[in-house]
Amino acid sequence: MSNTKIVIVEDEAIVAKDLRNRLQKFGYMVSAVASSGQEAINKALEMCPDLVLMDIRLKGQMDGIEAAHEIHKHLDIPIIYLTAYADEKTLDRAKVTEPFGYLLKPFKERELQINIEIALTKHKLEKQLKTHQQWLSTLLNSISDGVISSDFEDLVTFMNPVAESLTGWKQEDACGRSSSEVFNIAHGETHESVESPFKKVLRGETMVSLPAETVLIAKNGAEIPIDDSAAPIKDDQDRITGAVLIFRDVTERKQAMEARQKQVEQEQLVEQLAEINQLKNEFLNLLSHELRSPLSNMKVMIQMLQLSITPEEGQRYLEMLEVECDREMALINDLLDLQRLETEARPLITPDVLLLEQLIPWVIEPFQVRVQKHQQTLQLNLPSNLPSLFSDGTSLERILAELLNNACKYTPPGGKIILNIYYDSSEIPPKTIITVRNSLEIPTAELSRIFDKFYRVPNADIWNQGGTGLGLSIVQKLVEQLQGIIQVESSEGWTTFRLILTDLVVTIS
């Protein structure tokens, strides 16, 4: 209180002196006493007091109200009017200058002191509030996001420059309008209207975010992809009094994401092309070897037949020539079969009722001589009363033949090949499960590629019979056509192919 400086403006010297004495008694500092409006202005500008006590009726051309108005133009200080006049006209003029008090003469000391203390406290709080408002305004106007606020009735109350730029609405035009009119949003793909986040917040939702692909439709019709979040504005009683929305233009971010996605797709394409190129090279190397080898052998045998040889030797060379021709035909047929399986939109299958008790022994019969020649054992475990299977017999025969051929090729002398068939009725639909096991373990790293085209397990062809690496790829395609599943596992010295089949479901179009 002792540092509070007050300027007294009073044209009656006795009254001015009395006021000075009272203020000093209260502990205030009286910086100056002025008797006219102009002198009051000069003293205020010179002293910069904390408060002015202003008499309204002053001698000269300028009264206290006019002097207060001029002081307010230059200084932010509270003014209390001291006057004997309380008429409406004078009161209305005084209100315009926003006084911090209006005391009618004569007044009591306590009234004067209370009015001064209230004026000083109120001015201090208002000054703090203005500082906070300026700080908040500067912050909201300088951030790169758009900010819009509304009152409890969903009417816009504030927009920062970024919000004005994005929406196309000026704050003075937008204030008082519905938030949906100013912040017009829709789904970017369907263009269906999206509910205003202001309305959701005002209904009581704590935090609201826009759905993906939301666009802001500006006043000029331009569409801007955005994301945002909205939150309620609450009073001291935790009651919602409005909502605030922060949003941003995500055009550049979307473009960056799309560019990155294209880059990833291009990188994937490059990888795929490199893989295809590698596959092509492997295929050409394999194909050139597998095609040229039988042809070279056949050429040598033809030359031998042209020489003077015995009938027994001629017959042996003819038999060898037939084997090489079969080998060449098998390669060409595998290529054609795989190409057909991969390109046909609808598989050419002929479903029928298959009696596995008759079909399986017939399929394995040609392999009996082969396993005896290689000192292998082929064991068939076929249960009696096995239910029939509605499937394509030709495809199933080819699958079993390829699996058995594969087992014979990679099973060492003295090894075993076991063919198991069993029926599982515990599931719906019931399943027929066929397994082909052979006593050779394949490294785990190779199993993931076992069904790849032209792939052969390195150094596993014990009998050096060669092959195209197409057999298991053909098996996989045929199993898919039969609506089945083919699995492979290898451990503890055994490799097992598991074929799971159900009755074919035929769609008639």
Secondary structure, DSSP 8 states (H G I E B T S, - for coil): -TT-EEEEE-S-HHHHHHHHHHHHHHT-EEEEEESBHHHHHHHHHHH--SEEEEESS-BSS--HHHHHHHHHHH----EEEEES---HHHHHHHHHT--SEEEESS--HHHHHHHHHHHHHHHHHHHHHHHHHHHHHHHHHHSSSEEEEEETTSBEEEE-HHHHHHH---HHHHTTSBHHHHS-EEETTT--B---HHHHHHTT-S-EE--TTEEEE-TTS-EEEEEEEEEEEE-TTS-EEEEEEEEEE-HHHHHHHHHHHHHHHHHHHHHHHHHHHHHHHHHHHHHHHHHHHHHHHHHHHHHHHHS---HHHHHHHHHHHHHHHHHHHHHHHHHHHHHHHHH-SS----EEEE-HHHHHHHHHHHHHHHHHHTT-EEEEE--TT---EEEEHHHHHHHHHHHHHHHHHH--TT-EEEEEEEEE-SSSS-EEEEEEEES----HHHHTTTTSTT---TT--TT-----S-HHHHHHHHHHHTT-EEEEEEETTEEEEEEEE--------
